[in-house]
Amino acid sequence: MSYGTDNPAPDSVEVGKFLPQPPGVVWHAITDPPMLERWLMKPVGFDAAVGTGFVFAVPTAPTGEIACEVLKSGRNQRLTYSWVDLRAKHPARWILDWALYPQGCGTRIILKHSGFDTNDRKQMMARNALERGWRTALTRLDETLDQTASRG
């Protein structure tokens, strides 16, 4: 089974991580608004149903917004949504795809953030920054799941 590529296309970021929790627990963490707020950002109007439009409130001063729409949703398997940073002078429409693969007693999560314009220097700078940011986000997800498990 393939869990993503070692060399993704230059117009995308692909990061993955093994999490010791089963796919249902990880799915909850990427689709439950209070959980999302703990490790990523506060979603406003989020629901994992295809066609749902929602906004992530970016904790900056002033607060920014990332407009999203759920494009695909397969419980405990895959969640795909569009991503438009409304703070940008010329907002680009990117796609985020979260894939969950059962692995032993846990889950391999792969995030692919795609749609970067390789001819646009600013988008490529954003791509590089987001690659670092998504690695950090997956670490926060792991820590949040650990904290939740230790409380329950």
Rosetta constraint file for C-alpha pairs under 8 A:
AtomPair CA 3 CA 101 HARMONIC 7.66 0.50
AtomPair CA 3 CA 108 HARMONIC 7.49 0.50
AtomPair CA 3 CA 110 HARMONIC 6.89 0.50
AtomPair CA 4 CA 14 HARMONIC 7.29 0.50
AtomPair CA 4 CA 16 HARMONIC 7.80 0.50
AtomPair CA 4 CA 110 HARMONIC 6.73 0.50
AtomPair CA 5 CA 14 HARMONIC 7.53 0.50
AtomPair CA 8 CA 12 HARMONIC 6.47 0.50
AtomPair CA 8 CA 13 HARMONIC 6.74 0.50
AtomPair CA 8 CA 14 HARMONIC 6.31 0.50
AtomPair CA 9 CA 13 HARMONIC 7.80 0.50
AtomPair CA 10 CA 118 HARMONIC 6.88 0.50
AtomPair CA 11 CA 114 HARMONIC 6.02 0.50
AtomPair CA 11 CA 115 HARMONIC 5.71 0.50
AtomPair CA 11 CA 116 HARMONIC 4.57 0.50
AtomPair CA 11 CA 117 HARMONIC 6.22 0.50
AtomPair CA 11 CA 118 HARMONIC 5.82 0.50
AtomPair CA 11 CA 124 HARMONIC 7.96 0.50
AtomPair CA 11 CA 127 HARMONIC 7.91 0.50
AtomPair CA 12 CA 112 HARMONIC 6.75 0.50
AtomPair CA 12 CA 113 HARMONIC 5.47 0.50
AtomPair CA 12 CA 114 HARMONIC 4.08 0.50
AtomPair CA 12 CA 115 HARMONIC 6.23 0.50
AtomPair CA 12 CA 116 HARMONIC 6.15 0.50
AtomPair CA 12 CA 127 HARMONIC 7.19 0.50
AtomPair CA 13 CA 111 HARMONIC 7.87 0.50
AtomPair CA 13 CA 112 HARMONIC 5.60 0.50
AtomPair CA 13 CA 113 HARMONIC 5.07 0.50
AtomPair CA 13 CA 114 HARMONIC 6.33 0.50
AtomPair CA 13 CA 127 HARMONIC 6.81 0.50
AtomPair CA 13 CA 130 HARMONIC 7.64 0.50
AtomPair CA 13 CA 131 HARMONIC 5.74 0.50
AtomPair CA 14 CA 110 HARMONIC 6.95 0.50
AtomPair CA 14 CA 111 HARMONIC 5.60 0.50
AtomPair CA 14 CA 112 HARMONIC 4.38 0.50
AtomPair CA 14 CA 113 HARMONIC 6.42 0.50
AtomPair CA 14 CA 131 HARMONIC 7.55 0.50
AtomPair CA 15 CA 110 HARMONIC 5.76 0.50
AtomPair CA 15 CA 111 HARMONIC 5.38 0.50
AtomPair CA 15 CA 112 HARMONIC 6.66 0.50
AtomPair CA 15 CA 131 HARMONIC 7.48 0.50
AtomPair CA 15 CA 134 HARMONIC 7.12 0.50
AtomPair CA 15 CA 135 HARMONIC 6.53 0.50
AtomPair CA 16 CA 108 HARMONIC 6.95 0.50
AtomPair CA 16 CA 109 HARMONIC 5.41 0.50
AtomPair CA 16 CA 110 HARMONIC 4.20 0.50
AtomPair CA 16 CA 111 HARMONIC 6.12 0.50
AtomPair CA 16 CA 135 HARMONIC 7.95 0.50
AtomPair CA 16 CA 138 HARMONIC 7.78 0.50
AtomPair CA 17 CA 108 HARMONIC 5.77 0.50
AtomPair CA 17 CA 109 HARMONIC 5.50 0.50
AtomPair CA 17 CA 110 HARMONIC 6.74 0.50
AtomPair CA 17 CA 138 HARMONIC 6.98 0.50
AtomPair CA 18 CA 106 HARMONIC 7.18 0.50
AtomPair CA 18 CA 107 HARMONIC 5.79 0.50
AtomPair CA 18 CA 108 HARMONIC 4.43 0.50
AtomPair CA 18 CA 109 HARMONIC 6.33 0.50
AtomPair CA 19 CA 26 HARMONIC 7.97 0.50
AtomPair CA 19 CA 106 HARMONIC 5.68 0.50
AtomPair CA 19 CA 107 HARMONIC 5.21 0.50
AtomPair CA 19 CA 108 HARMONIC 6.19 0.50
AtomPair CA 19 CA 109 HARMONIC 7.34 0.50
AtomPair CA 19 CA 142 HARMONIC 6.45 0.50
AtomPair CA 20 CA 105 HARMONIC 6.57 0.50
AtomPair CA 20 CA 106 HARMONIC 4.15 0.50
AtomPair CA 20 CA 107 HARMONIC 6.30 0.50
AtomPair CA 21 CA 25 HARMONIC 6.10 0.50
AtomPair CA 21 CA 26 HARMONIC 6.59 0.50
AtomPair CA 21 CA 105 HARMONIC 6.86 0.50
AtomPair CA 21 CA 106 HARMONIC 4.55 0.50
AtomPair CA 21 CA 107 HARMONIC 6.17 0.50
AtomPair CA 21 CA 145 HARMONIC 7.83 0.50
AtomPair CA 22 CA 26 HARMONIC 6.58 0.50
AtomPair CA 22 CA 102 HARMONIC 6.83 0.50
AtomPair CA 22 CA 105 HARMONIC 6.09 0.50
AtomPair CA 22 CA 106 HARMONIC 4.52 0.50
AtomPair CA 22 CA 107 HARMONIC 5.51 0.50
AtomPair CA 23 CA 27 HARMONIC 5.85 0.50
AtomPair CA 23 CA 76 HARMONIC 5.37 0.50
AtomPair CA 23 CA 77 HARMONIC 7.28 0.50
AtomPair CA 23 CA 100 HARMONIC 6.31 0.50
AtomPair CA 23 CA 101 HARMONIC 7.07 0.50
AtomPair CA 23 CA 102 HARMONIC 6.18 0.50
AtomPair CA 23 CA 106 HARMONIC 6.91 0.50
AtomPair CA 23 CA 107 HARMONIC 5.48 0.50
AtomPair CA 24 CA 28 HARMONIC 6.24 0.50
AtomPair CA 24 CA 76 HARMONIC 5.23 0.50
AtomPair CA 25 CA 29 HARMONIC 6.46 0.50
AtomPair CA 26 CA 30 HARMONIC 6.46 0.50
AtomPair CA 26 CA 76 HARMONIC 7.60 0.50
AtomPair CA 26 CA 100 HARMONIC 7.93 0.50
AtomPair CA 26 CA 107 HARMONIC 7.49 0.50
AtomPair CA 26 CA 145 HARMONIC 7.91 0.50
AtomPair CA 27 CA 31 HARMONIC 6.08 0.50
AtomPair CA 27 CA 75 HARMONIC 7.13 0.50
AtomPair CA 27 CA 76 HARMONIC 5.10 0.50
AtomPair CA 27 CA 77 HARMONIC 7.55 0.50
AtomPair CA 27 CA 100 HARMONIC 7.79 0.50
AtomPair CA 28 CA 32 HARMONIC 5.42 0.50
AtomPair CA 28 CA 35 HARMONIC 7.62 0.50
AtomPair CA 29 CA 35 HARMONIC 5.28 0.50
AtomPair CA 29 CA 36 HARMONIC 6.19 0.50
AtomPair CA 29 CA 141 HARMONIC 7.65 0.50
AtomPair CA 29 CA 145 HARMONIC 7.60 0.50
AtomPair CA 30 CA 35 HARMONIC 7.18 0.50
AtomPair CA 30 CA 36 HARMONIC 5.89 0.50
AtomPair CA 31 CA 35 HARMONIC 7.66 0.50
AtomPair CA 31 CA 36 HARMONIC 6.86 0.50
AtomPair CA 31 CA 47 HARMONIC 7.15 0.50
AtomPair CA 31 CA 48 HARMONIC 6.17 0.50
AtomPair CA 32 CA 36 HARMONIC 6.06 0.50
AtomPair CA 33 CA 37 HARMONIC 6.16 0.50
AtomPair CA 33 CA 42 HARMONIC 7.04 0.50
AtomPair CA 33 CA 43 HARMONIC 5.97 0.50
AtomPair CA 33 CA 44 HARMONIC 7.98 0.50
AtomPair CA 33 CA 46 HARMONIC 6.74 0.50
AtomPair CA 34 CA 38 HARMONIC 6.48 0.50
AtomPair CA 34 CA 42 HARMONIC 7.60 0.50
AtomPair CA 35 CA 39 HARMONIC 6.79 0.50
AtomPair CA 36 CA 40 HARMONIC 5.39 0.50
AtomPair CA 36 CA 41 HARMONIC 6.11 0.50
AtomPair CA 36 CA 42 HARMONIC 6.53 0.50
AtomPair CA 36 CA 43 HARMONIC 7.10 0.50
AtomPair CA 37 CA 41 HARMONIC 4.50 0.50
AtomPair CA 37 CA 42 HARMONIC 4.23 0.50
AtomPair CA 37 CA 43 HARMONIC 6.71 0.50
AtomPair CA 38 CA 42 HARMONIC 7.86 0.50
AtomPair CA 38 CA 144 HARMONIC 7.15 0.50
AtomPair CA 39 CA 137 HARMONIC 6.72 0.50
AtomPair CA 39 CA 140 HARMONIC 5.38 0.50
AtomPair CA 39 CA 141 HARMONIC 5.38 0.50
AtomPair CA 39 CA 144 HARMONIC 6.44 0.50
AtomPair CA 40 CA 137 HARMONIC 6.34 0.50
AtomPair CA 40 CA 140 HARMONIC 7.77 0.50
AtomPair CA 40 CA 141 HARMONIC 7.75 0.50
AtomPair CA 41 CA 56 HARMONIC 6.06 0.50
AtomPair CA 41 CA 57 HARMONIC 6.32 0.50
AtomPair CA 41 CA 58 HARMONIC 6.46 0.50
AtomPair CA 41 CA 59 HARMONIC 7.50 0.50
AtomPair CA 42 CA 56 HARMONIC 5.56 0.50
AtomPair CA 42 CA 57 HARMONIC 5.40 0.50
AtomPair CA 42 CA 58 HARMONIC 7.53 0.50
AtomPair CA 43 CA 54 HARMONIC 6.85 0.50
AtomPair CA 43 CA 55 HARMONIC 5.66 0.50
AtomPair CA 43 CA 56 HARMONIC 4.40 0.50
AtomPair CA 43 CA 57 HARMONIC 6.32 0.50
AtomPair CA 44 CA 54 HARMONIC 5.70 0.50
AtomPair CA 44 CA 55 HARMONIC 5.16 0.50
AtomPair CA 44 CA 56 HARMONIC 6.14 0.50
AtomPair CA 44 CA 57 HARMONIC 7.23 0.50
AtomPair CA 45 CA 53 HARMONIC 7.10 0.50
AtomPair CA 45 CA 54 HARMONIC 4.83 0.50
AtomPair CA 45 CA 55 HARMONIC 6.76 0.50
AtomPair CA 46 CA 52 HARMONIC 6.96 0.50
AtomPair CA 46 CA 53 HARMONIC 7.07 0.50
AtomPair CA 46 CA 54 HARMONIC 5.08 0.50
AtomPair CA 46 CA 55 HARMONIC 7.35 0.50
AtomPair CA 47 CA 52 HARMONIC 6.24 0.50
AtomPair CA 47 CA 54 HARMONIC 7.90 0.50
AtomPair CA 48 CA 52 HARMONIC 7.13 0.50
AtomPair CA 48 CA 70 HARMONIC 6.61 0.50
AtomPair CA 48 CA 73 HARMONIC 6.36 0.50
AtomPair CA 48 CA 79 HARMONIC 7.49 0.50
AtomPair CA 49 CA 70 HARMONIC 6.62 0.50
AtomPair CA 49 CA 72 HARMONIC 7.94 0.50
AtomPair CA 49 CA 73 HARMONIC 6.48 0.50
AtomPair CA 50 CA 69 HARMONIC 7.78 0.50
AtomPair CA 50 CA 70 HARMONIC 4.91 0.50
AtomPair CA 50 CA 71 HARMONIC 5.33 0.50
AtomPair CA 50 CA 72 HARMONIC 5.62 0.50
AtomPair CA 50 CA 73 HARMONIC 6.13 0.50
AtomPair CA 51 CA 69 HARMONIC 6.08 0.50
AtomPair CA 51 CA 70 HARMONIC 5.28 0.50
AtomPair CA 51 CA 71 HARMONIC 6.18 0.50
AtomPair CA 52 CA 69 HARMONIC 5.49 0.50
AtomPair CA 52 CA 70 HARMONIC 5.36 0.50
AtomPair CA 53 CA 67 HARMONIC 7.45 0.50
AtomPair CA 53 CA 68 HARMONIC 5.68 0.50
AtomPair CA 53 CA 69 HARMONIC 4.27 0.50
AtomPair CA 53 CA 70 HARMONIC 6.57 0.50
AtomPair CA 54 CA 67 HARMONIC 6.10 0.50
AtomPair CA 54 CA 68 HARMONIC 5.30 0.50
AtomPair CA 54 CA 69 HARMONIC 6.20 0.50
AtomPair CA 55 CA 65 HARMONIC 6.21 0.50
AtomPair CA 55 CA 66 HARMONIC 5.41 0.50
AtomPair CA 55 CA 67 HARMONIC 4.58 0.50
AtomPair CA 55 CA 68 HARMONIC 5.82 0.50
AtomPair CA 56 CA 65 HARMONIC 5.64 0.50
AtomPair CA 56 CA 66 HARMONIC 5.03 0.50
AtomPair CA 56 CA 67 HARMONIC 6.62 0.50
AtomPair CA 56 CA 68 HARMONIC 7.69 0.50
AtomPair CA 57 CA 63 HARMONIC 6.62 0.50
AtomPair CA 57 CA 64 HARMONIC 5.96 0.50
AtomPair CA 57 CA 65 HARMONIC 4.90 0.50
AtomPair CA 57 CA 66 HARMONIC 6.70 0.50
AtomPair CA 58 CA 63 HARMONIC 5.64 0.50
AtomPair CA 58 CA 64 HARMONIC 4.68 0.50
AtomPair CA 58 CA 65 HARMONIC 5.49 0.50
AtomPair CA 58 CA 66 HARMONIC 7.11 0.50
AtomPair CA 59 CA 63 HARMONIC 5.53 0.50
AtomPair CA 59 CA 64 HARMONIC 6.86 0.50
AtomPair CA 60 CA 64 HARMONIC 6.19 0.50
AtomPair CA 64 CA 85 HARMONIC 7.96 0.50
AtomPair CA 64 CA 86 HARMONIC 7.05 0.50
AtomPair CA 64 CA 87 HARMONIC 5.97 0.50
AtomPair CA 65 CA 85 HARMONIC 6.31 0.50
AtomPair CA 65 CA 86 HARMONIC 5.62 0.50
AtomPair CA 65 CA 87 HARMONIC 6.76 0.50
AtomPair CA 66 CA 83 HARMONIC 6.36 0.50
AtomPair CA 66 CA 84 HARMONIC 5.35 0.50
AtomPair CA 66 CA 85 HARMONIC 4.40 0.50
AtomPair CA 66 CA 86 HARMONIC 5.66 0.50
AtomPair CA 66 CA 87 HARMONIC 7.87 0.50
AtomPair CA 67 CA 82 HARMONIC 7.75 0.50
AtomPair CA 67 CA 83 HARMONIC 5.92 0.50
AtomPair CA 67 CA 84 HARMONIC 5.12 0.50
AtomPair CA 67 CA 85 HARMONIC 6.49 0.50
AtomPair CA 67 CA 86 HARMONIC 6.82 0.50
AtomPair CA 68 CA 81 HARMONIC 6.15 0.50
AtomPair CA 68 CA 82 HARMONIC 4.96 0.50
AtomPair CA 68 CA 83 HARMONIC 4.85 0.50
AtomPair CA 68 CA 84 HARMONIC 6.42 0.50
AtomPair CA 69 CA 81 HARMONIC 5.24 0.50
AtomPair CA 69 CA 82 HARMONIC 5.27 0.50
AtomPair CA 69 CA 83 HARMONIC 7.44 0.50
AtomPair CA 70 CA 79 HARMONIC 7.53 0.50
AtomPair CA 70 CA 80 HARMONIC 6.00 0.50
AtomPair CA 70 CA 81 HARMONIC 4.23 0.50
AtomPair CA 70 CA 82 HARMONIC 6.68 0.50
AtomPair CA 71 CA 79 HARMONIC 7.80 0.50
AtomPair CA 71 CA 80 HARMONIC 5.40 0.50
AtomPair CA 71 CA 81 HARMONIC 4.98 0.50
AtomPair CA 71 CA 82 HARMONIC 7.00 0.50
AtomPair CA 72 CA 78 HARMONIC 7.29 0.50
AtomPair CA 72 CA 79 HARMONIC 5.66 0.50
AtomPair CA 72 CA 80 HARMONIC 4.91 0.50
AtomPair CA 72 CA 81 HARMONIC 6.88 0.50
AtomPair CA 73 CA 77 HARMONIC 7.97 0.50
AtomPair CA 73 CA 78 HARMONIC 5.72 0.50
AtomPair CA 73 CA 79 HARMONIC 4.61 0.50
AtomPair CA 73 CA 80 HARMONIC 6.43 0.50
AtomPair CA 74 CA 78 HARMONIC 4.98 0.50
AtomPair CA 74 CA 79 HARMONIC 6.36 0.50
AtomPair CA 75 CA 79 HARMONIC 7.91 0.50
AtomPair CA 76 CA 100 HARMONIC 6.65 0.50
AtomPair CA 77 CA 99 HARMONIC 5.82 0.50
AtomPair CA 77 CA 100 HARMONIC 4.79 0.50
AtomPair CA 77 CA 101 HARMONIC 6.75 0.50
AtomPair CA 78 CA 97 HARMONIC 7.14 0.50
AtomPair CA 78 CA 98 HARMONIC 5.50 0.50
AtomPair CA 78 CA 99 HARMONIC 4.52 0.50
AtomPair CA 78 CA 100 HARMONIC 6.06 0.50
AtomPair CA 79 CA 97 HARMONIC 5.85 0.50
AtomPair CA 79 CA 98 HARMONIC 5.10 0.50
AtomPair CA 79 CA 99 HARMONIC 6.70 0.50
AtomPair CA 80 CA 95 HARMONIC 7.07 0.50
AtomPair CA 80 CA 96 HARMONIC 5.55 0.50
AtomPair CA 80 CA 97 HARMONIC 4.25 0.50
AtomPair CA 80 CA 98 HARMONIC 6.14 0.50
AtomPair CA 81 CA 95 HARMONIC 5.83 0.50
AtomPair CA 81 CA 96 HARMONIC 5.41 0.50
AtomPair CA 81 CA 97 HARMONIC 6.63 0.50
AtomPair CA 82 CA 93 HARMONIC 6.56 0.50
AtomPair CA 82 CA 94 HARMONIC 5.70 0.50
AtomPair CA 82 CA 95 HARMONIC 4.48 0.50
AtomPair CA 82 CA 96 HARMONIC 6.16 0.50
AtomPair CA 83 CA 93 HARMONIC 5.76 0.50
AtomPair CA 83 CA 94 HARMONIC 5.02 0.50
AtomPair CA 83 CA 95 HARMONIC 5.75 0.50
AtomPair CA 83 CA 96 HARMONIC 6.79 0.50
AtomPair CA 84 CA 91 HARMONIC 6.07 0.50
AtomPair CA 84 CA 92 HARMONIC 5.86 0.50
AtomPair CA 84 CA 93 HARMONIC 4.93 0.50
AtomPair CA 84 CA 94 HARMONIC 6.40 0.50
AtomPair CA 85 CA 91 HARMONIC 5.86 0.50
AtomPair CA 85 CA 92 HARMONIC 7.16 0.50
AtomPair CA 85 CA 93 HARMONIC 7.97 0.50
AtomPair CA 86 CA 91 HARMONIC 6.01 0.50
AtomPair CA 87 CA 91 HARMONIC 7.40 0.50
AtomPair CA 88 CA 92 HARMONIC 7.95 0.50
AtomPair CA 92 CA 116 HARMONIC 7.94 0.50
AtomPair CA 93 CA 115 HARMONIC 7.11 0.50
AtomPair CA 94 CA 113 HARMONIC 6.87 0.50
AtomPair CA 94 CA 114 HARMONIC 5.70 0.50
AtomPair CA 94 CA 115 HARMONIC 4.88 0.50
AtomPair CA 94 CA 116 HARMONIC 6.81 0.50
AtomPair CA 95 CA 112 HARMONIC 7.86 0.50
AtomPair CA 95 CA 113 HARMONIC 5.62 0.50
AtomPair CA 95 CA 114 HARMONIC 5.23 0.50
AtomPair CA 95 CA 115 HARMONIC 6.34 0.50
AtomPair CA 96 CA 111 HARMONIC 6.95 0.50
AtomPair CA 96 CA 112 HARMONIC 5.76 0.50
AtomPair CA 96 CA 113 HARMONIC 4.53 0.50
AtomPair CA 96 CA 114 HARMONIC 6.58 0.50
AtomPair CA 97 CA 110 HARMONIC 7.98 0.50
AtomPair CA 97 CA 111 HARMONIC 5.64 0.50
AtomPair CA 97 CA 112 HARMONIC 5.16 0.50
AtomPair CA 97 CA 113 HARMONIC 6.48 0.50
AtomPair CA 98 CA 109 HARMONIC 6.95 0.50
AtomPair CA 98 CA 110 HARMONIC 5.87 0.50
AtomPair CA 98 CA 111 HARMONIC 4.69 0.50
AtomPair CA 98 CA 112 HARMONIC 6.69 0.50
AtomPair CA 99 CA 109 HARMONIC 5.72 0.50
AtomPair CA 99 CA 110 HARMONIC 5.19 0.50
AtomPair CA 99 CA 111 HARMONIC 6.45 0.50
AtomPair CA 100 CA 107 HARMONIC 6.31 0.50
AtomPair CA 100 CA 108 HARMONIC 5.87 0.50
AtomPair CA 100 CA 109 HARMONIC 4.73 0.50
AtomPair CA 100 CA 110 HARMONIC 6.62 0.50
AtomPair CA 101 CA 107 HARMONIC 5.48 0.50
AtomPair CA 101 CA 108 HARMONIC 5.07 0.50
AtomPair CA 101 CA 109 HARMONIC 6.43 0.50
AtomPair CA 102 CA 106 HARMONIC 6.05 0.50
AtomPair CA 102 CA 107 HARMONIC 4.62 0.50
AtomPair CA 102 CA 108 HARMONIC 6.35 0.50
AtomPair CA 103 CA 107 HARMONIC 5.08 0.50
AtomPair CA 103 CA 108 HARMONIC 6.11 0.50
AtomPair CA 116 CA 123 HARMONIC 5.98 0.50
AtomPair CA 116 CA 124 HARMONIC 6.78 0.50
AtomPair CA 116 CA 127 HARMONIC 6.83 0.50
AtomPair CA 117 CA 123 HARMONIC 6.13 0.50
AtomPair CA 117 CA 124 HARMONIC 7.07 0.50
AtomPair CA 118 CA 123 HARMONIC 7.26 0.50
AtomPair CA 118 CA 124 HARMONIC 6.17 0.50
AtomPair CA 119 CA 124 HARMONIC 7.97 0.50
AtomPair CA 120 CA 124 HARMONIC 6.34 0.50
AtomPair CA 121 CA 125 HARMONIC 6.21 0.50
AtomPair CA 122 CA 126 HARMONIC 6.16 0.50
AtomPair CA 123 CA 127 HARMONIC 6.02 0.50
AtomPair CA 124 CA 128 HARMONIC 6.30 0.50
AtomPair CA 125 CA 129 HARMONIC 6.28 0.50
AtomPair CA 126 CA 130 HARMONIC 5.92 0.50
AtomPair CA 127 CA 131 HARMONIC 6.14 0.50
AtomPair CA 128 CA 132 HARMONIC 6.72 0.50
AtomPair CA 129 CA 133 HARMONIC 6.18 0.50
AtomPair CA 130 CA 134 HARMONIC 5.83 0.50
AtomPair CA 131 CA 135 HARMONIC 6.39 0.50
AtomPair CA 132 CA 136 HARMONIC 6.40 0.50
AtomPair CA 133 CA 137 HARMONIC 6.12 0.50
AtomPair CA 134 CA 138 HARMONIC 6.16 0.50
AtomPair CA 135 CA 139 HARMONIC 6.42 0.50
AtomPair CA 136 CA 140 HARMONIC 6.29 0.50
AtomPair CA 137 CA 141 HARMONIC 6.12 0.50
AtomPair CA 138 CA 142 HARMONIC 6.17 0.50
AtomPair CA 139 CA 143 HARMONIC 6.23 0.50
AtomPair CA 140 CA 144 HARMONIC 5.98 0.50
AtomPair CA 141 CA 145 HARMONIC 6.16 0.50
AtomPair CA 142 CA 146 HARMONIC 6.21 0.50
AtomPair CA 143 CA 147 HARMONIC 6.18 0.50
AtomPair CA 144 CA 148 HARMONIC 6.11 0.50
AtomPair CA 145 CA 149 HARMONIC 6.08 0.50
AtomPair CA 146 CA 150 HARMONIC 6.18 0.50
AtomPair CA 147 CA 151 HARMONIC 6.37 0.50
AtomPair CA 148 CA 152 HARMONIC 6.31 0.50
